[in-house]
């Protein structure tokens, strides 16, 4: 059970006041009930989760607890709730970080497969717009951080590929998108726009 304190914002005084109702579900009263839909994709097979064995139990519990909190405790909220993956603090700079684990999208064509200029990384439009909103609202930089893996089954780590949200938007293909897992479109940007994470951090 996570520990938290709930505050209510008073527009008239521009102050957050400690709420008398400390149940997190009290937040859901501001939204209509969620309408349940049939799942869009089939459940993964059990052997597709074997890669989790490489992580210690404490790490898995922490991740599971977070997902349970967002996806189950708040299930009644008819809103696209989006969690923040983390922050980077460097030389007094605070940066929002979006973290994904995946491989670049590589064309099936044999003539294009080996050329990294044809590779791309996607960013779900729902999450991209959420981070863009936060960036414009609170003036924090947003770093898109991809933990590149060799394939979905073995999930062996290769390197961290990173770029800021402004760089992603400069390279994104606005005329082409892919269907995302959350029912939203995924916008694609060139793989070569991404840099190694240590290079990005050195430039801060």
C-alpha positions as CSV (number, residue, x, y, z in Angstrom):
1,X,0.0,0.0,0.0
2,X,1.6,3.3,-1.0
3,X,1.7,6.2,1.4
4,X,0.5,9.6,0.1
5,X,-1.1,12.8,1.2
6,X,-3.9,14.5,-0.8
7,X,-4.2,18.2,-1.1
8,X,-7.0,20.1,-2.8
9,X,-6.3,23.2,-4.8
10,X,-8.3,26.3,-4.0
11,X,-8.5,28.5,-7.1
12,X,-9.6,31.6,-5.2
13,X,-6.6,31.7,-2.9
14,X,-4.2,29.9,-5.2
15,X,-3.3,27.5,-2.3
16,X,-3.2,23.8,-1.9
17,X,-5.0,22.7,1.3
18,X,-4.7,19.4,3.1
19,X,-7.8,17.4,2.2
20,X,-10.1,16.0,4.9
21,X,-10.7,13.0,2.6
22,X,-7.4,11.1,2.4
23,X,-8.7,8.3,0.2
24,X,-7.1,8.4,-3.2
25,X,-10.3,7.2,-4.8
26,X,-11.8,10.6,-3.8
27,X,-10.1,12.0,-6.9
28,X,-12.2,9.8,-9.1
29,X,-15.4,11.6,-8.1
30,X,-14.4,14.4,-10.5
31,X,-14.7,12.0,-13.5
32,X,-17.5,9.9,-15.0
33,X,-17.3,6.1,-14.6
34,X,-15.0,4.3,-17.0
35,X,-16.6,2.2,-19.7
36,X,-15.0,-1.2,-19.9
37,X,-14.0,-2.4,-23.3
38,X,-13.0,-5.8,-24.6
39,X,-9.2,-6.1,-24.9
40,X,-7.7,-5.2,-28.2
41,X,-4.8,-7.7,-28.1
42,X,-4.5,-11.3,-26.8
43,X,-2.7,-11.9,-23.6
44,X,1.0,-12.7,-23.9
45,X,2.1,-16.4,-23.6
46,X,3.8,-17.3,-20.3
47,X,7.2,-17.9,-21.9
48,X,7.2,-14.3,-23.2
49,X,7.7,-13.2,-19.6
50,X,10.9,-15.3,-19.0
51,X,13.1,-12.2,-19.4
52,X,11.7,-11.0,-16.0
53,X,13.9,-13.6,-14.3
54,X,17.0,-11.5,-14.9
55,X,15.6,-8.8,-12.4
56,X,15.6,-9.0,-8.7
57,X,12.3,-9.5,-6.9
58,X,12.4,-6.1,-5.1
59,X,12.6,-4.3,-8.4
60,X,9.7,-6.3,-9.9
61,X,7.5,-5.7,-6.9
62,X,8.2,-1.9,-7.1
63,X,7.2,-1.8,-10.8
64,X,4.2,-4.1,-10.3
65,X,2.9,-2.0,-7.4
66,X,3.1,1.2,-9.5
67,X,1.2,-0.4,-12.4
68,X,-1.4,-1.9,-10.0
69,X,-1.9,1.5,-8.5
70,X,-2.4,3.2,-11.8
71,X,-4.3,0.4,-13.7
72,X,-6.4,-1.1,-10.9
73,X,-6.9,1.2,-8.0
74,X,-7.7,4.1,-10.4
75,X,-9.7,1.9,-12.8
76,X,-12.9,3.9,-12.3
77,X,-11.3,7.0,-13.7
78,X,-12.5,7.7,-17.2
79,X,-9.3,9.6,-18.0
80,X,-6.1,8.7,-19.8
81,X,-4.0,8.7,-16.7
82,X,-0.3,8.9,-17.6
83,X,2.5,8.3,-15.1
84,X,5.9,10.0,-15.1
85,X,8.8,7.6,-15.6
86,X,11.4,9.7,-13.7
87,X,13.7,12.6,-13.5
88,X,17.3,13.4,-14.2
89,X,19.0,15.9,-11.9
90,X,22.3,17.2,-13.2
91,X,24.2,20.4,-12.4
92,X,21.1,22.0,-11.0
93,X,19.0,21.0,-14.1
94,X,15.8,19.1,-13.5
95,X,14.7,17.0,-16.6
96,X,11.6,14.9,-17.1
97,X,12.4,11.5,-18.5
98,X,10.2,9.1,-20.6
99,X,11.7,5.6,-20.6
100,X,11.0,2.8,-23.1
101,X,12.6,-0.5,-23.8
102,X,12.5,-1.6,-27.4
103,X,14.4,-2.1,-30.7
104,X,14.4,0.4,-33.6
105,X,11.7,-0.1,-36.2
106,X,13.6,-1.6,-39.2
107,X,12.2,-2.0,-42.7
108,X,11.5,-5.5,-43.9
109,X,13.2,-4.7,-47.2
110,X,16.6,-6.4,-47.5
111,X,18.1,-3.4,-49.3
112,X,17.0,-1.0,-46.5
113,X,17.4,-3.3,-43.4
114,X,21.1,-2.7,-42.9
115,X,21.0,1.1,-43.4
116,X,20.5,2.9,-40.1
117,X,19.2,5.9,-42.0
118,X,16.0,3.9,-42.6
119,X,15.5,2.9,-39.0
120,X,13.1,4.8,-36.7
121,X,11.9,5.0,-33.1
122,X,8.2,5.7,-32.3
123,X,6.6,7.7,-29.5
124,X,3.0,7.2,-28.6
125,X,1.1,10.4,-29.5
126,X,-0.9,10.2,-26.2
127,X,2.3,10.3,-24.1
128,X,4.1,12.7,-26.4
129,X,1.4,15.3,-26.1
130,X,1.3,14.8,-22.4
131,X,5.0,15.5,-22.0
132,X,4.8,18.4,-24.4
133,X,2.0,19.9,-22.3
134,X,4.1,19.6,-19.2
135,X,7.1,21.1,-20.9
136,X,5.1,24.2,-22.0
137,X,3.3,24.5,-18.7
138,X,6.2,24.2,-16.3
139,X,9.2,24.9,-18.6
140,X,11.0,21.6,-17.9
141,X,13.0,19.8,-20.5
142,X,11.8,16.3,-21.5
143,X,14.2,13.6,-22.4
144,X,13.1,10.5,-24.4
145,X,15.2,7.6,-23.3
146,X,15.1,4.3,-25.1
147,X,16.7,1.2,-23.6
148,X,17.6,-0.5,-26.9
149,X,17.4,-4.3,-26.9
150,X,18.2,-6.9,-29.5
151,X,14.7,-8.5,-29.7
152,X,11.5,-9.0,-27.7
153,X,12.3,-12.5,-26.6
154,X,15.9,-12.3,-25.3
155,X,15.8,-8.6,-24.5
156,X,19.5,-8.3,-24.2
157,X,20.6,-4.7,-23.5
158,X,22.5,-2.9,-26.3
159,X,22.7,0.8,-25.4
160,X,20.7,3.8,-24.2
161,X,19.4,6.0,-27.1
162,X,18.3,9.4,-26.1
163,X,17.0,12.8,-27.4
164,X,15.0,15.7,-26.2
165,X,11.4,16.2,-27.1
166,X,12.2,19.3,-29.3
167,X,14.7,17.2,-31.3
168,X,12.1,14.4,-31.7
169,X,9.5,16.9,-33.0
170,X,12.0,18.3,-35.4
171,X,12.6,14.9,-37.0
172,X,9.1,13.3,-36.7
173,X,7.3,12.2,-39.8
174,X,3.9,14.0,-39.5
175,X,2.5,12.4,-42.6
176,X,3.1,8.8,-41.4
177,X,2.2,7.1,-38.2
178,X,1.7,3.6,-36.8
179,X,-1.0,2.1,-34.6
180,X,0.1,2.2,-31.0
181,X,-0.6,-0.4,-28.3
182,X,-2.8,2.0,-26.3
183,X,-5.2,2.6,-29.2
184,X,-3.4,5.8,-30.2
185,X,-1.1,6.6,-33.1
186,X,2.7,6.4,-32.8
187,X,4.7,9.1,-34.4
188,X,8.1,8.0,-35.9
189,X,11.4,9.9,-35.8
190,X,14.8,8.9,-37.4
191,X,17.0,6.6,-35.4
192,X,20.0,8.7,-36.2
193,X,18.5,11.7,-34.4
194,X,19.1,9.8,-31.2
195,X,22.4,10.0,-29.3
196,X,24.0,8.0,-26.5
197,X,22.7,8.9,-23.1
198,X,26.2,9.6,-21.7
199,X,26.7,12.2,-24.5
200,X,23.5,13.9,-23.7
201,X,24.3,14.1,-20.0
202,X,27.7,15.5,-20.7
203,X,26.2,18.4,-22.6
204,X,23.9,19.5,-19.8
